[in-house]
Amino acid sequence: MLDLFNRDVSEIPVRPVRKLRGQVAGVYHAPGDDFVTRRINALELTFNGVAGDFHEGPTRRSGSREPWYKAGTEIRNERQLSIVSPEELAVVAERMKLPEVKAEWIGANLLIAGIPHLSMLPAGTMLFFKNGVTLKVDGQNHPCRLAGRSIAECAGLEDIRDVSLQFAPAAKRLRGLVAWVEKPGRIEADEEVSVRIPEQWIYP
């Protein structure tokens, strides 16, 4: 343990800030009591997230992703928006032997094209949209059976259980990101987005 304190910080490799550009290929909203979204023309964002959306709110209830809390504990909502990539969804569909996997089937709010390995963008990455909105990435959105079941039902497939089980391994590190609103406003379809990847290092 002492070696960690004695290690010179200059020995830890640090990757510099990087910038990328992409485009909003679709915006989606979940207006009811279900996470499945529907395509719309624009998203109205407040500090609480997408106005009227299933995941709107400054806080949320903890679940299986937070085993360190008792289920249902009120915690900050860092999952206000779900972001996916058309390029990654195409890979997931191919792995599942499906013609397609649509963003709305798995509850996405934003479909962003042109960002290589979007799901691997690190926590702290900032997304600057041309009309003024800023989102901050919390981390990867891990695939689950619930989303797999939604794919099967939305695609009209008979073997719902088998498809729901296929999704998690097929979409590992390809299921996109969750993010929260740092600067509210309006995001429109076809809008440009600038991505700022922060400095990165591996804690020794």
Secondary structure, DSSP 8 states (H G I E B T S, - for coil): -HHHHHS-GGGS--B--EEEEEEEEEEEE--SSSS--EEESEEEEETTEETT-TT-SSEEE--TT-TTS-TT-EEE---SEEEE-HHHHHHHHHHTT-S---GGGGT-SEEEES-TTGGG--TT-EEEETTS-EEEEEEE----HHHHHHHHHHTT-S-HHHHHHHHHHHTTTTS-EEEEEEE-EEEETT-EEEEEE--B----
